C-alpha cells in the first residue's frame, strides 16, 4: 500500500495555524472537506470520532509526529490529510515533544484491514528521520507530495 493511494493531494496543509489538539483536527478535516473528499455535513461527527480516539490515548507517536485517525460511517473510502505545523503543537505526545507533522486518517467502519495497513505504512515511513526532516523543510504542497511519492517508490 502506498501513501498516495489514500492521501488527498487537495488536503495537504503546509502551515497549520492551530495550537490546540481539537483545532488541528478541525483544520485537517476542513482540508478534506475543501478538497471534496468528505461531505461538509459530516464535519462534526468526524471531529467527535477523532477526539473520542484521542481520549483512548494520544495518536502522537513521538519524534514530532501525530497520526490522528478514526473510523466513521460518514466516510466511504480510506482517506488522509497531511498537515505541517511550523510552531509545533502540544498533542500529548508519548515523548512529551511538540508535534510538527500530522497525517490524519479516516476510514469506513468496516475497513479494519486497510485502516491498519495505512496506519502501519505511515508510521513506518515516519520513523525515518531523513524523511521527517525533509517534510518539515517543505514550503508548499507540491514539494510535500513529491517527497511522499519518492518515499512510496523507495519503500513498498
NORBELTA-V206389 format. One record per pair of residues at least 6 apart in sequence whose C-alpha atoms are under 7 Angstrom apart, sorted by the first residue. I is the first residue (numbers start at 0). J is the second residue. Records with the same first field share a line. If there is no record, write none. Layout:
I->J ; J
This chain:
1->151 ; 155
2->151
3->148
5->77 ; 78 ; 79
6->78 ; 79 ; 80
7->78 ; 79 ; 80
9->34
10->30 ; 31 ; 34 ; 80 ; 81
11->80 ; 81 ; 82 ; 140
12->81 ; 82 ; 83 ; 140
13->82 ; 83 ; 138 ; 139 ; 140
14->83 ; 84 ; 85
15->82 ; 83 ; 84
17->23
18->88
19->88 ; 89
20->90
24->46
25->46
27->80 ; 82 ; 103
28->42
31->37 ; 80
32->38 ; 39
37->74
41->73
45->71
48->69
49->67 ; 68 ; 69
52->69
57->91 ; 92
58->65 ; 66 ; 67
59->65 ; 66 ; 90 ; 91 ; 92 ; 93
60->92 ; 93
61->92 ; 93 ; 94 ; 96
63->96 ; 97 ; 98 ; 99 ; 100
64->98 ; 99 ; 100 ; 101
65->98 ; 100 ; 101 ; 102
66->101 ; 102 ; 103
67->102 ; 103 ; 104
68->103 ; 104 ; 105
69->104 ; 105 ; 106
70->105 ; 106 ; 107 ; 108
71->106 ; 107 ; 108
72->107 ; 108
74->105 ; 106 ; 107
75->107
76->106 ; 107
77->105 ; 106 ; 107 ; 114
78->104 ; 105 ; 106
79->102 ; 103 ; 104 ; 105
80->102 ; 103 ; 104
81->101 ; 102 ; 103
82->100 ; 101 ; 102
83->99 ; 100 ; 101 ; 135
84->99 ; 100
85->99
87->97 ; 98 ; 99
88->97 ; 98 ; 99
89->97 ; 98
90->97 ; 98
106->114
125->131
134->143
137->143
